[in-house]
Amino acid sequence: MKITMGVSKRHAHLTKEVYKELFGLDELEVRNSINQPGEFASTSTIDIKWFDKVIERVRIVGPLRDYNQIEISRRDAAFLGINPPVRKSGDVENSHPIVLRGPKKEILLNVGLVIAQRHVHMDDEIAGKYGFKDEEKVLIYKDGKELYDAHIKIKNPSYLELHLDDEESEKYNLKQNDEVEVVKCGK
């Protein structure tokens, strides 16, 4: 099955409580919509810190969630001098701590910093049509060459697309909206 690719830059998903502590506001302001239905890049950014290292202007992606998750690349992790786990979205248990700085205050999250696992967004209809299951491992090909594996993420509604971070897109010479092929493992 051929699909397009979405390149994800470092970003944050925050709870309403943490957002209010950092900004003194209750709601995010939409800067622009993103492909996944109901999600958007907000006008708000935070700085993330670990000891004396700081990455500024990390975009907050909305809507506000029921967990805090900061997604960075391996390059970002090396800059900060840490080794966060590679995780699926929402799996922040025992992940790396990080300090967040907003305009109102600075707070320590005890968990939440991860490197996002490559994944393919799809809805139940597409999954059923092609025989994919949620969390299933698949292979990604470009121009007939196997690049890497990814996992299926079924959610309704969903925009069909592969997500990987900007560092990986550079490594594999891929860019936003490039077409790749998703193949079931063992086929």
Sequence and secondary structure as in RCSB ss.txt:
>XXXX:A:sequence
MKITMGVSKRHAHLTKEVYKELFGLDELEVRNSINQPGEFASTSTIDIKWFDKVIERVRIVGPLRDYNQIEISRR
DAAFLGINPPVRKSGDVENSHPIVLRGPKKEILLNVGLVIAQRHVHMDDEIAGKYGFKDEEKVLIYKDGKELYDA
HIKIKNPSYLELHLDDEESEKYNLKQNDEVEVVKCGK
>XXXX:A:secstr
 EEEEEEE SEEE BHHHHHHHHS SS  EEEE SSTT EEEEEEEEEEETTEEEEEEEEEES BSS EEEE HH
HHHHHT    EE TT  TT EEEEEE SS EEEEEEEEEEE  EEEE HHHHHHHT  TT EEEEEETTEEEEEE
EEEE SS   EEEEEHHHHHHTT  TT EEEEEETT 
